Structures are given as structure tokens and as C-alpha cells.
Amino acid sequence: MIDLHNHLLPGIDDGAPDLETALALARAAVQDGFTHLVCTPHIHPGRYDNTPASISAAKAEFEAGLQRHGIALKVAAAAEVRFGMELMVGINQNAIPFLGEWQGNKVLLLEFPHGEIPFGAERLTQWLLQHNITPMIAHPERNKGLMRTPSRLKPFLEQGCLLQVTAASVAGSFGPAAQSLAHALLEQGVVAILASDAHNLVHRPPKMTEGMQHAARIVGEHQAEALVKHTPWEIAQYHFQ
């Protein structure tokens, strides 16, 4: 399986605090069947002021550790980027790492505030699309505004944004409201990929198998496999060539 949203890089956000933890998470990921990771630390101005340089340094440390310990996981790096006007500046300064490519566009993993979809957010996603960047909305099923009003997703889908749903949400680990919305999005056929959004071993581990199995009951095994293998690979492969 190929995971395009996780926080395994050591010491740069609220994920793995150090290399030892990052390697423990990597072992758990391999055990669950992961082969490739695109690590996505937060870029959240004022909170996690990551840059391509800080992300690249953490990735180098992580890769060296994987190699030293013989952990068979191929790793690339991008970022989970917080919604905000700073994003436009970052794009113009080439300071935003991309998740991969999809149908000729770069793909950006975009995180909205957890409690809402900001008013006028569609204007920023439209700006991105006009600059040949496809926003992939991170974990929409866990957004409280979308839980209340799932129809708020409609304009983003009509624009051509992609959706990344957390595998653990599909399995019920984030509660019934998130699970219900995750299942509804799967039923509608609007989920592009499942990802782990792994942060730690206890509450948010790097696991996707259980979520994929739940998804298979909704969309069938072939489509569930596409959500964790084929589509993520299509997006991420330019990192691994």
C-alpha cells in the first residue's frame, strides 16, 4: 500500500518527535503492508513553519535511519498545507512541496481548519486550479463544518478538487459522525485515496488495512484496492522514478 498522508518525519510537527519513534512507526507501517510513503509534515504558518529545506533535512535523517535498520520502506516528502492566503505567496516563491501529479497538474494536500470550511474557500482552490495545481482536501470527513453540512463539499468537487479520506475514519476510529460521512463519500464515489494520517503508535497508528476492508464492503474489493494502491501510485510515482 502507498500512504500519501502521514506525519512520520522526525521532530518537525505533531507527529514523530524523534527518529526512534519515526522508525517504530515505520516498522508498524511495513507490518500493515505499506511499501511507499509520501511523508506530509504540516506547513501551518505561525505553528509549524516548515520549509522545503526543513522537510528535506528530516527526510534525509529518516531515510538514513531506515537504511541503517534495514526497514524496507521507500520514502518521499511533501507537506500538508494549511488553508490561508500565505499559501498563494508560498506557491509563487516555490516554497510549497507537492504530493505528486494527477492528470497533468501538480497535487497539493490542503488542510482546512478543523471546525469549518472558511467562507470563500472556493476562491483559493480555484486560484490553485488556475495555476495547474489540483487541491487534494485532507480528511474532509473529520471536518466539523462538513459533518454538519456535507453539501459544502459540492463546489470543491465541481471544481475538480480531490478528496483524501482517513482509513481509520472508515473503520470507525474517529467516531460515528466521521465514519458516517466517510462511508457516504465512498458510496458517492468521490474519494480519490485513503491514507493513514499517522501521528503515533497509540491513537493514530500507520494502518490502512482495516479501513480498506471496510471500504471494500461499500465499493468492492477492486475499488478499495485502487484507493490505497493504484491511485496513490499514479499521484506519487514522480517522486520515486
Helices and strands as residue ranges (DSSP letters): E 2-3, H 19-31, E 36-39, E 42-43, H 52-68, E 74-77, E 80-82, H 86-92, E 100-102, E 105-111, H 121-130, E 133-138, G 140-142, H 144-148, G 150-153, H 154-159, E 162-166, H 167-171, H 176-188, E 193-195, H 209-219, H 221-225, I 226-230, H 231-240
